[in-house]
């Protein structure tokens, strides 16, 4: 099976546990204001590759990935669900750890046909890294162009099916860093028994040059970049929200 791939990274260290081979899928329905990969938006573009070609690339440097594995990111990998499933099934057949980095705005909980396809994928998925842009729906719509309802339902679905989950959240000054929203996000995360890690990433404007190269206006304008301290504070507020639900004390990974 063939799929549209934007790019490949052979030595990824921030896309799941260990050193990973990272496949950037082409196509994404969301238009996050702070997206740093606008060149991945349009589906049907990029390099057309088959699953065997990608697995062969992983195996050429297999020793590097002994503590890591294969990560599918994007773009939105779930736009190419059938291709992604075949890729992960072939990886698992060779003992390669699989990680899906997604926002899953494509989730359709009311469709048994869709859920059947998703369940097949999840059988060969070791870890899901879920990007939750904002916990409040209206703000999420303003930030991404889409509701977050399907995304939060997807998180619950993963929990019900005991799929290990990491959650990522971007700290954007003036948009995602207010205490109430962060604590509400934490309260939601506190309900997920499959949650293994939470990462808060500081907003940066390094993607601005890509917008200029594509002839697009950068949506964030001159929005101030977040510092590591901003991310740390946001993370601690999220933990506080989680602790209010779980009654368990968590230790911050920030130093």
Secondary structure, DSSP 4 states (H G I P E B T S, - for coil): -EEEEEEEEEEESSSSSSSEEEEEES--S---TT-S-GGG-STT-SEEEEHHHHHHHHHHTGGGGTT-EEEEESS-GGGGHHHHHHHHHHHHHTT--EEEEE--TT--TT-HHHHHHHHHHHTT-SEEEEE---SSHHHHHHHHSS-SHHHHHHHHHHHHTT--EEEEEEE-TTTT--HHHHHHHHHHHTT-TTEEEEEEEE---TTHHHHHHHT---TTTTPPPPPHHHHHHHHHHHHHHHHHHH---------
